């Protein structure tokens, strides 16, 4: 793995686990075993530019995973259930949801920096588009597909944050029970 990719991978994990403001440059350098010069060589604007690269990397990884899940399942309901069960399993076995979790970064940084806000917004828009596309192919009206995609995004993200603060999978399990019911009982 090249130095830049290594820094993005390690910093992403640190930002997800501790938040952007709690992770210092020296901690990133130590985790990556690189010098300050190497950081600024790859990210001339420093830590914030690295954060944006981390968010772009998360966007790619989450998009690939979600698109794969939604292609393998015939309905939004089945795909959503699978995805939520996967998140619950990861939390129960690994004790964390780092792969999908970027809410803490958003809440901490979206109002501080316009480039970071845009990167976060792009990630959320991408997730909503995956939901919307699947719903629209199932016959949901454009407006309802858009509304439900927003509901799904906010419900799942909110449940992830609650799981972290409660140290429990209960919020995701409730969402896993309710979202399929909402999708099944739709009115298009």
N, CA, C and O of each residue as an XYZ file, in Angstrom:
752
protein
N       0.855     -1.176      0.000
C       0.000      0.000      0.000
C       0.896      1.232      0.000
O       1.862      1.306      0.760
N       0.572      2.200     -0.855
C       1.386      3.409     -0.898
C       1.102      4.287      0.324
O       0.103      4.102      1.019
N       1.989      5.233      0.567
C       1.922      6.077      1.758
C       0.619      6.862      1.828
O       0.004      6.938      2.891
N       0.194      7.441      0.726
C      -1.033      8.239      0.716
C      -2.242      7.376      1.080
O      -3.067      7.783      1.899
N      -2.352      6.204      0.487
C      -3.469      5.297      0.789
C      -3.432      4.845      2.236
O      -4.470      4.740      2.888
N      -2.242      4.580      2.733
C      -2.088      4.183      4.129
C      -2.569      5.288      5.065
O      -3.281      5.019      6.032
N      -2.183      6.521      4.779
C      -2.612      7.646      5.615
C      -4.136      7.800      5.582
O      -4.750      8.061      6.616
N      -4.741      7.643      4.420
C      -6.191      7.757      4.306
C      -6.866      6.646      5.107
O      -7.826      6.900      5.835
N      -6.378      5.438      4.979
C      -6.973      4.302      5.693
C      -6.876      4.471      7.210
O      -7.866      4.314      7.924
N      -5.683      4.789      7.691
C      -5.465      4.924      9.145
C      -6.208      6.134      9.708
O      -6.818      6.051     10.774
N      -6.157      7.250      8.997
C      -6.828      8.459      9.474
C      -8.345      8.268      9.487
O      -9.020      8.752     10.396
N      -8.882      7.573      8.497
C     -10.326      7.308      8.468
C     -10.748      6.580      9.735
O     -11.722      6.963     10.382
N     -10.022      5.540     10.084
C     -10.346      4.789     11.301
C     -10.244      5.665     12.541
O     -11.110      5.617     13.414
N      -9.193      6.459     12.617
C      -9.028      7.351     13.773
C     -10.158      8.369     13.856
O     -10.707      8.596     14.934
N     -10.513      8.987     12.726
C     -11.583      9.981     12.716
C     -12.922      9.346     13.100
O     -13.712      9.945     13.830
N     -13.172      8.132     12.604
C     -14.417      7.452     12.932
C     -14.481      7.096     14.413
O     -15.535      7.216     15.038
N     -13.382      6.669     14.963
C     -13.357      6.219     16.353
C     -13.360      7.372     17.346
O     -14.000      7.289     18.395
N     -12.642      8.453     17.018
C     -12.431      9.522     17.997
C     -13.014     10.865     17.609
O     -13.148     11.754     18.450
N     -13.363     11.021     16.334
C     -13.809     12.326     15.856
C     -12.630     13.116     15.317
O     -11.484     12.878     15.699
N     -12.913     14.043     14.444
C     -11.871     14.825     13.776
C     -11.055     15.661     14.758
O      -9.825     15.644     14.725
N     -11.741     16.383     15.621
C     -11.048     17.311     16.513
C     -10.212     16.604     17.579
O      -9.239     17.165     18.082
N     -10.587     15.391     17.917
C      -9.863     14.659     18.962
C      -8.601     13.966     18.450
O      -7.778     13.495     19.234
N      -8.463     13.910     17.151
C      -7.289     13.255     16.565
C      -6.293     14.325     16.141
O      -6.585     15.154     15.279
N      -5.137     14.299     16.745
C      -4.095     15.260     16.397
C      -3.231     14.778     15.249
O      -3.192     13.586     14.942
N      -2.550     15.702     14.628
C      -1.645     15.356     13.528
C      -0.587     14.370     14.001
O      -0.247     13.431     13.281
N      -0.071     14.574     15.194
C       0.970     13.665     15.692
C       0.438     12.242     15.846
O       1.175     11.283     15.615
N      -0.811     12.093     16.228
C      -1.405     10.758     16.350
C      -1.526     10.087     14.975
O      -1.286      8.888     14.838
N      -1.893     10.863     13.980
C      -1.985     10.340     12.615
C      -0.607      9.911     12.133
O      -0.442      8.830     11.569
N       0.384     10.776     12.364
C       1.752     10.468     11.943
C       2.250      9.187     12.600
O       2.869      8.346     11.947
N       1.979      9.043     13.887
C       2.412      7.854     14.622
C       1.706      6.604     14.099
O       2.348      5.575     13.893
N       0.396      6.681     13.884
C      -0.371      5.524     13.394
C       0.096      5.082     12.009
O       0.064      3.895     11.682
N       0.526      6.041     11.207
C       0.964      5.748      9.839
C       2.467      5.515      9.736
O       2.969      5.052      8.712
N       3.167      5.840     10.807
C       4.623      5.751     10.832
C       5.236      6.563      9.684
O       6.069      6.072      8.923
N       4.790      7.832      9.587
C       5.303      8.749      8.574
C       5.706     10.060      9.234
O       5.369     10.327     10.387
N       6.424     10.857      8.487
C       6.864     12.160      8.992
C       5.828     13.226      8.648
O       4.943     13.022      7.818
N       5.968     14.359      9.309
C       5.107     15.500      9.015
C       5.286     15.922      7.557
O       4.328     16.324      6.897
N       6.499     15.828      7.073
C       6.782     16.174      5.674
C       6.007     15.285      4.701
O       5.530     15.754      3.668
N       5.887     14.002      5.038
C       5.128     13.074      4.183
C       3.646     13.451      4.159
O       3.000     13.395      3.112
N       3.113     13.836      5.327
C       1.712     14.247      5.393
C       1.479     15.450      4.484
O       0.547     15.455      3.681
N       2.327     16.468      4.614
C       2.135     17.690      3.837
C       2.525     17.516      2.366
O       2.098     18.296      1.515
N       3.325     16.510      2.073
C       3.640     16.196      0.672
C       2.367     15.706     -0.038
O       2.087     16.106     -1.168
N       1.604     14.836      0.636
C       0.397     14.275      0.038
C      -0.843     15.134      0.269
O      -1.779     15.107     -0.530
N      -0.847     15.894      1.360
C      -2.005     16.720      1.721
C      -1.485     18.097      2.126
O      -1.310     18.393      3.308
N      -1.244     18.931      1.110
C      -0.584     20.216      1.346
C      -1.361     21.126      2.301
O      -0.770     21.986      2.954
N      -2.679     20.942      2.384
C      -3.475     21.746      3.316
C      -3.678     21.040      4.653
O      -4.498     21.464      5.467
N      -2.936     19.975      4.872
C      -2.908     19.329      6.174
C      -4.083     18.425      6.498
O      -4.638     17.748      5.633
N      -4.437     18.440      7.758
C      -5.407     17.511      8.333
C      -6.785     17.612      7.676
O      -7.429     16.589      7.441
N      -7.243     18.820      7.379
C      -8.564     18.970      6.755
C      -8.589     18.352      5.359
O      -9.569     17.707      4.983
N      -7.538     18.542      4.603
C      -7.475     17.932      3.275
C      -7.444     16.410      3.394
O      -8.048     15.712      2.580
N      -6.754     15.902      4.390
C      -6.745     14.459      4.650
C      -8.157     13.984      4.995
O      -8.586     12.933      4.518
N      -8.876     14.736      5.808
C     -10.255     14.381      6.152
C     -11.123     14.279      4.903
O     -11.906     13.340      4.767
N     -10.991     15.226      4.004
C     -11.783     15.200      2.769
C     -11.435     13.965      1.950
O     -12.321     13.337      1.371
N     -10.168     13.616      1.895
C      -9.756     12.396      1.196
C     -10.352     11.159      1.878
O     -10.746     10.206      1.206
N     -10.416     11.179      3.202
C     -11.020     10.070      3.958
C     -12.511      9.953      3.633
O     -13.020      8.848      3.443
N     -13.202     11.075      3.570
C     -14.628     11.062      3.252
C     -14.872     10.553      1.830
O     -15.831      9.819      1.589
N     -14.019     10.936      0.902
C     -14.145     10.440     -0.475
C     -13.898      8.934     -0.530
O     -14.581      8.216     -1.260
N     -12.933      8.463      0.233
C     -12.649      7.037      0.296
C     -13.831      6.267      0.903
O     -14.209      5.202      0.416
N     -14.405      6.827      1.974
C     -15.592      6.223      2.589
C     -16.743      6.166      1.588
O     -17.455      5.166      1.496
N     -16.911      7.245      0.849
C     -17.991      7.311     -0.143
C     -17.844      6.172     -1.152
O     -18.825      5.502     -1.478
N     -16.639      5.952     -1.644
C     -16.395      4.875     -2.604
C     -16.680      3.515     -1.994
O     -17.362      2.690     -2.602
N     -16.161      3.276     -0.794
C     -16.325      1.971     -0.151
C     -17.789      1.688      0.178
O     -18.286      0.591     -0.076
N     -18.470      2.670      0.737
C     -19.877      2.489      1.101
C     -20.722      2.295     -0.155
O     -21.611      1.444     -0.183
N     -20.446      3.085     -1.193
C     -21.198      2.972     -2.444
C     -21.040      1.590     -3.062
O     -22.028      0.973     -3.460
N     -19.825      1.108     -3.144
C     -19.577     -0.220     -3.725
C     -20.323     -1.291     -2.937
O     -20.976     -2.156     -3.522
N     -20.226     -1.232     -1.618
C     -20.878     -2.227     -0.774
C     -22.397     -2.162     -0.915
O     -23.050     -3.189     -1.099
N     -22.957     -0.956     -0.828
C     -24.409     -0.820     -0.916
C     -24.936     -1.203     -2.299
O     -25.956     -1.885     -2.404
N     -24.255     -0.773     -3.353
C     -24.709     -1.118     -4.697
C     -24.699     -2.626     -4.893
O     -25.600     -3.181     -5.520
N     -23.683     -3.287     -4.358
C     -23.601     -4.744     -4.448
C     -24.780     -5.392     -3.721
O     -25.409     -6.308     -4.250
N     -25.075     -4.922     -2.524
C     -26.198     -5.463     -1.748
C     -27.513     -5.235     -2.490
O     -28.334     -6.148     -2.583
N     -27.723     -4.035     -3.018
C     -28.996     -3.717     -3.664
C     -29.153     -4.415     -5.015
O     -30.280     -4.638     -5.457
N     -28.053     -4.763     -5.676
C     -28.131     -5.521     -6.927
C     -28.468     -6.981     -6.656
O     -29.151     -7.617     -7.458
N     -28.000     -7.515     -5.542
C     -28.199     -8.933     -5.228
C     -29.604     -9.245     -4.713
O     -30.004    -10.409     -4.684
N     -30.344     -8.237     -4.316
C     -31.669     -8.461     -3.749
C     -32.742     -7.880     -4.668
O     -32.564     -6.811     -5.252
N     -33.845     -8.591     -4.784
C     -34.882     -8.189     -5.740
C     -35.701     -6.990     -5.282
O     -36.311     -6.308     -6.106
N     -35.722     -6.723     -3.971
C     -36.514     -5.581     -3.505
C     -35.710     -4.728     -2.533
O     -34.731     -5.178     -1.938
N     -36.148     -3.499     -2.395
C     -35.536     -2.590     -1.425
C     -35.691     -3.159     -0.027
O     -34.783     -3.065      0.799
N     -36.846     -3.748      0.229
C     -37.120     -4.334      1.537
C     -36.089     -5.412      1.874
O     -35.530     -5.405      2.970
N     -35.830     -6.337      0.950
C     -34.869     -7.417      1.191
C     -33.444     -6.868      1.334
O     -32.694     -7.287      2.215
N     -33.087     -5.933      0.462
C     -31.738     -5.361      0.502
C     -31.504     -4.599      1.802
O     -30.442     -4.705      2.415
N     -32.502     -3.836      2.209
C     -32.389     -3.063      3.447
C     -32.271     -3.994      4.646
O     -31.451     -3.770      5.537
N     -33.088     -5.034      4.665
C     -33.030     -6.007      5.765
C     -31.652     -6.651      5.831
O     -31.084     -6.796      6.913
N     -31.110     -7.039      4.673
C     -29.783     -7.644      4.634
C     -28.728     -6.676      5.153
O     -27.879     -7.045      5.965
N     -28.788     -5.436      4.680
C     -27.803     -4.434      5.081
C     -27.869     -4.166      6.590
O     -26.837     -4.081      7.255
N     -29.074     -4.036      7.118
C     -29.219     -3.787      8.549
C     -28.745     -4.986      9.369
O     -28.097     -4.814     10.401
N     -29.063     -6.189      8.916
C     -28.585     -7.387      9.620
C     -27.059     -7.465      9.596
O     -26.438     -7.909     10.561
N     -26.465     -7.033      8.495
C     -25.002     -6.999      8.387
C     -24.415     -5.997      9.390
O     -23.426     -6.292     10.060
N     -25.025     -4.826      9.486
C     -24.562     -3.814     10.443
C     -24.694     -4.330     11.879
O     -23.782     -4.166     12.689
N     -25.827     -4.950     12.186
C     -26.056     -5.498     13.523
C     -25.023     -6.579     13.829
O     -24.443     -6.601     14.915
N     -24.799     -7.464     12.879
C     -23.804     -8.536     13.062
C     -22.411     -7.955     13.319
O     -21.701     -8.400     14.221
N     -22.029     -6.960     12.519
C     -20.712     -6.327     12.703
C     -20.582     -5.691     14.080
O     -19.540     -5.806     14.725
N     -21.623     -5.032     14.523
C     -21.589     -4.388     15.830
C     -21.505     -5.434     16.946
O     -20.775     -5.256     17.921
N     -22.254     -6.519     16.792
C     -22.241     -7.556     17.821
C     -20.927     -8.339     17.859
O     -20.468     -8.728     18.933
N     -20.321     -8.569     16.694
C     -19.092     -9.370     16.664
C     -17.817     -8.545     16.801
O     -16.842     -9.001     17.399
N     -17.820     -7.338     16.251
C     -16.622     -6.499     16.283
C     -16.715     -5.361     17.289
O     -15.703     -4.756     17.643
N     -17.917     -5.072     17.744
C     -18.116     -3.997     18.699
C     -18.033     -2.603     18.100
O     -17.946     -1.615     18.830
N     -18.060     -2.516     16.764
C     -17.975     -1.206     16.110
C     -18.592     -1.266     14.724
O     -18.810     -2.343     14.169
N     -18.866     -0.105     14.182
C     -19.441      0.017     12.845
C     -18.618      0.972     11.993
O     -19.179      1.788     11.263
N     -17.329      0.881     12.075
C     -16.489      1.881     11.413
C     -16.703      1.970      9.909
O     -16.568      3.058      9.349
N     -17.020      0.903      9.247
C     -17.174      0.937      7.804
C     -18.261      1.869      7.318
O     -18.114      2.485      6.263
N     -19.344      1.989      8.054
C     -20.482      2.803      7.637
C     -20.611      4.090      8.420
O     -21.455      4.925      8.093
N     -19.824      4.265      9.411
C     -20.038      5.365     10.332
C     -19.221      6.597      9.958
O     -17.990      6.564      9.940
N     -19.915      7.661      9.665
C     -19.251      8.941      9.437
C     -20.058     10.063     10.054
O     -19.724     11.237      9.893
N     -21.118      9.708     10.758
C     -21.994     10.702     11.381
C     -21.259     11.600     12.356
O     -21.516     12.802     12.412
N     -20.339     11.021     13.129
C     -19.620     11.838     14.103
C     -18.772     12.898     13.408
O     -18.639     14.017     13.903
N     -18.212     12.549     12.280
C     -17.413     13.510     11.516
C     -18.320     14.624     10.996
O     -17.964     15.801     11.052
N     -19.482     14.246     10.496
C     -20.422     15.222      9.945
C     -20.872     16.195     11.020
O     -20.825     17.410     10.826
N     -21.311     15.660     12.157
C     -21.835     16.539     13.205
C     -20.767     17.477     13.740
O     -21.071     18.587     14.178
N     -19.539     17.040     13.707
C     -18.437     17.831     14.244
C     -17.921     18.870     13.254
O     -17.526     19.964     13.656
N     -17.920     18.540     11.964
C     -17.196     19.366     11.007
C     -18.035     20.039      9.925
O     -17.567     20.990      9.299
N     -19.248     19.579      9.690
C     -20.021     20.080      8.549
C     -20.291     21.576      8.616
O     -20.431     22.218      7.575
N     -20.366     22.146      9.811
C     -20.617     23.584      9.907
C     -19.336     24.401      9.990
O     -19.376     25.630      9.931
N     -18.208     23.729     10.126
C     -16.939     24.416     10.298
C     -16.260     24.707      8.960
O     -15.649     25.760      8.782
N     -16.371     23.774      8.029
C     -15.637     23.886      6.781
C     -16.543     23.567      5.595
O     -17.168     22.506      5.560
N     -16.617     24.459      4.642
C     -17.451     24.250      3.458
C     -16.983     23.057      2.621
O     -17.832     22.280      2.183
N     -15.689     22.865      2.374
C     -15.272     21.676      1.621
C     -15.631     20.367      2.332
O     -15.992     19.390      1.677
N     -15.535     20.340      3.645
C     -15.899     19.134      4.397
C     -17.415     18.936      4.333
O     -17.886     17.813      4.153
N     -18.173     20.014      4.479
C     -19.634     19.918      4.387
C     -20.043     19.357      3.031
O     -20.927     18.504      2.950
N     -19.406     19.831      1.974
C     -19.721     19.349      0.631
C     -19.385     17.873      0.477
O     -20.145     17.128     -0.142
N     -18.259     17.443      1.030
C     -17.875     16.029      0.953
C     -18.867     15.156      1.716
O     -19.233     14.076      1.251
N     -19.301     15.619      2.881
C     -20.300     14.889      3.672
C     -21.629     14.838      2.935
O     -22.263     13.785      2.866
N     -22.052     15.961      2.388
C     -23.308     16.018      1.643
C     -23.283     15.071      0.453
O     -24.270     14.391      0.173
N     -22.176     15.029     -0.234
C     -22.034     14.143     -1.388
C     -22.194     12.681     -0.982
O     -22.811     11.897     -1.702
N     -21.644     12.322      0.158
C     -21.753     10.959      0.653
C     -23.215     10.617      0.955
O     -23.700      9.560      0.551
N     -23.911     11.498      1.656
C     -25.323     11.263      1.968
C     -26.180     11.224      0.706
O     -27.075     10.388      0.587
N     -25.909     12.122     -0.231
C     -26.666     12.123     -1.484
C     -26.476     10.808     -2.227
O     -27.415     10.280     -2.823
N     -25.269     10.288     -2.188
C     -24.973      9.025     -2.848
C     -25.791      7.881     -2.242
O     -26.367      7.066     -2.962
N     -25.829      7.838     -0.930
C     -26.601      6.802     -0.237
C     -28.081      6.918     -0.602
O     -28.726      5.919     -0.921
N     -28.611      8.130     -0.554
C     -30.015      8.338     -0.891
C     -30.310      7.955     -2.339
O     -31.385      7.429     -2.627
N     -29.388      8.205     -3.237
C     -29.584      7.856     -4.643
C     -29.681      6.345     -4.818
O     -30.475      5.865     -5.626
N     -28.886      5.601     -4.075
C     -28.959      4.135     -4.157
C     -30.347      3.668     -3.719
O     -30.965      2.844     -4.393
N     -30.835      4.189     -2.602
C     -32.179      3.826     -2.139
C     -33.233      4.260     -3.157
O     -34.100      3.474     -3.539
N     -33.150      5.514     -3.590
C     -34.124      6.076     -4.525
C     -34.208      5.243     -5.805
O     -35.302      4.913     -6.264
N     -33.064      4.909     -6.372
C     -33.020      4.162     -7.630
C     -33.724      2.824     -7.497
O     -34.507      2.438     -8.365
N     -33.445      2.120     -6.412
C     -34.067      0.814     -6.191
C     -35.577      0.976     -5.996
O     -36.357      0.210     -6.562
N     -35.986      1.947     -5.217
C     -37.412      2.189     -4.978
C     -38.137      2.553     -6.272
O     -39.241      2.070     -6.524
N     -37.520      3.401     -7.088
C     -38.142      3.826     -8.347
C     -38.320      2.642     -9.294
O     -39.319      2.564    -10.008
N     -37.355      1.719     -9.302
C     -37.490      0.548    -10.179
C     -38.582     -0.394     -9.693
O     -39.060     -1.236    -10.453
N     -38.979     -0.257     -8.435
C     -40.055     -1.087     -7.882
C     -41.428     -0.442     -8.060
O     -42.436     -0.991     -7.616
N     -41.469      0.719     -8.708
C     -42.743      1.343     -8.997
C     -43.156      2.454     -8.049
O     -44.263      2.978     -8.165
N     -42.307      2.818     -7.133
C     -42.630      3.962     -6.273
C     -42.598      5.221     -7.131
O     -41.759      5.343     -8.022
N     -43.495      6.147     -6.871
C     -43.454      7.416     -7.592
C     -42.137      8.112     -7.259
O     -41.515      7.824     -6.236
N     -41.721      9.019     -8.118
C     -40.457      9.725     -7.877
C     -40.461     10.442     -6.533
O     -39.482     10.397     -5.788
N     -41.576     11.104     -6.235
C     -41.665     11.854     -4.981
C     -41.611     10.916     -3.774
O     -40.882     11.176     -2.817
N     -42.376      9.836     -3.818
C     -42.385      8.902     -2.691
C     -41.037      8.192     -2.558
O     -40.554      7.990     -1.444
N     -40.430      7.812     -3.678
C     -39.112      7.175     -3.639
C     -38.092      8.114     -2.996
O     -37.264      7.682     -2.194
N     -38.153      9.394     -3.349
C     -37.245     10.384     -2.774
C     -37.487     10.555     -1.278
O     -36.541     10.614     -0.492
N     -38.756     10.633     -0.890
C     -39.095     10.797      0.528
C     -38.663      9.587      1.356
O     -38.102      9.740      2.442
N     -38.923      8.390      0.843
C     -38.549      7.179      1.573
C     -37.030      7.032      1.628
O     -36.494      6.572      2.636
N     -36.340      7.411      0.572
C     -34.869      7.357      0.580
C     -34.309      8.251      1.682
O     -33.359      7.878      2.370
N     -34.900      9.427      1.844
C     -34.482     10.323      2.926
C     -34.789      9.695      4.285
O     -33.951      9.721      5.187
N     -35.976      9.139      4.430
C     -36.354      8.475      5.681
C     -35.391      7.337      6.021
O     -34.969      7.194      7.169
N     -35.050      6.536      5.026
C     -34.134      5.415      5.252
C     -32.754      5.913      5.681
O     -32.161      5.387      6.623
N     -32.258      6.919      4.988
C     -30.935      7.460      5.298
C     -30.886      8.002      6.720
O     -29.975      7.682      7.484
N     -31.858      8.813      7.065
C     -31.840      9.418      8.398
C     -32.101      8.392      9.488
O     -31.514      8.476     10.566
N     -32.968      7.430      9.227
C     -33.261      6.395     10.222
C     -32.042      5.530     10.502
O     -31.712      5.266     11.659
N     -31.385      5.097      9.458
C     -30.229      4.210      9.633
C     -29.065      4.966     10.258
O     -28.423      4.459     11.178
N     -28.785      6.169      9.772
C     -27.697      6.962     10.352
C     -27.976      7.280     11.821
O     -27.086      7.184     12.666
N     -29.211      7.655     12.114
C     -29.580      7.947     13.497
C     -29.450      6.721     14.382
O     -28.969      6.815     15.511
N     -29.876      5.572     13.876
C     -29.769      4.332     14.646
C     -28.310      3.977     14.904
O     -27.966      3.500     15.985
N     -27.451      4.208     13.913
C     -26.021      3.928     14.098
C     -25.460      4.796     15.220
O     -24.723      4.315     16.081
N     -25.814      6.079     15.201
C     -25.320      6.968     16.266
C     -25.838      6.523     17.637
O     -25.090      6.524     18.615
N     -27.111      6.145     17.706
C     -27.663      5.673     18.977
C     -27.002      4.373     19.429
O     -26.761      4.185     20.621
N     -26.711      3.494     18.510
C     -26.006      2.251     18.860
C     -24.662      2.567     19.506
O     -24.268      1.936     20.487
N     -23.973      3.536     18.954
C     -22.671      3.910     19.506
C     -22.804      4.521     20.893
O     -22.024      4.193     21.787
N     -23.770      5.396     21.085
C     -23.896      6.045     22.386
C     -24.472      5.117     23.440
O     -24.139      5.236     24.619
N     -25.337      4.191     23.030
C     -25.943      3.259     23.973
C     -25.131      1.973     24.152
O     -25.382      1.178     25.057
N     -24.149      1.794     23.261
C     -23.377      0.538     23.235
C     -24.315     -0.660     23.194
O     -24.221     -1.599     23.985
N     -25.225     -0.575     22.229
C     -26.275     -1.572     22.081
C     -26.680     -1.638     20.613
O     -26.604     -0.642     19.892
N     -27.108     -2.813     20.181
C     -27.617     -2.955     18.818
C     -29.121     -2.698     18.744
O     -29.702     -2.752     17.660
N     -29.752     -2.423     19.875
C     -31.210     -2.259     19.924
C     -31.747     -1.238     18.907
O     -32.728     -1.542     18.229
N     -31.150     -0.039     18.768
C     -31.697      0.909     17.781
C     -31.694      0.360     16.348
O     -32.662      0.554     15.612
N     -30.617     -0.319     15.949
C     -30.586     -0.894     14.600
C     -31.585     -2.032     14.463
O     -32.184     -2.204     13.401
N     -31.772     -2.802     15.513
C     -32.746     -3.900     15.461
C     -34.168     -3.359     15.305
O     -34.986     -3.952     14.602
N     -34.458     -2.245     15.955
C     -35.784     -1.630     15.812
C     -35.976     -1.126     14.389
O     -37.031     -1.335     13.790
N     -34.961     -0.464     13.847
C     -35.032      0.024     12.464
C     -35.166     -1.154     11.499
O     -35.915     -1.080     10.525
N     -34.439     -2.241     11.769
C     -34.500     -3.434     10.917
C     -35.902     -4.043     10.935
O     -36.321     -4.668      9.961
N     -36.618     -3.864     12.029
C     -37.981     -4.379     12.134
C     -38.980     -3.433     11.460
O     -39.912     -3.891     10.800
N     -38.795     -2.134     11.619
C     -39.785     -1.166     11.138
C     -39.650     -0.788      9.661
O     -40.659     -0.659      8.967
N     -38.424     -0.609      9.173
C     -38.274     -0.166      7.779
C     -38.905     -1.127      6.780
O     -39.604     -0.668      5.877
N     -38.696     -2.438      6.894
C     -39.362     -3.332      5.942
C     -40.892     -3.228      5.990
O     -41.557     -3.368      4.964
N     -41.438     -2.986      7.161
C     -42.885     -2.819      7.297
C     -43.348     -1.568      6.558
O     -44.384     -1.577      5.893
N     -42.587     -0.510      6.678
C     -42.909      0.737      5.973
C     -42.830      0.506      4.459
O     -43.691      0.974      3.714
N     -41.805     -0.212      4.008
C     -41.632     -0.470      2.586
C     -42.718     -1.392      2.046
O     -43.152     -1.248      0.902
N     -43.148     -2.326      2.861
C     -44.176     -3.275      2.435
C     -45.542     -2.597      2.352
O     -46.331     -2.894      1.455
N     -45.821     -1.691      3.280
C     -47.127     -1.048      3.350
C     -47.199      0.269      2.611
O     -47.963      1.151      3.004
N     -46.434      0.426      1.564
C     -46.325      1.696      0.846
C     -47.591      2.057      0.101
O     -48.456      1.228     -0.182
N     -47.648      3.348     -0.199
C     -48.687      3.852     -1.105
C     -47.970      4.708     -2.143
O     -47.401      5.749     -1.812
N     -47.999      4.275     -3.372
C     -47.271      5.021     -4.418
C     -48.187      5.863     -5.250
O     -47.734      6.548     -6.167
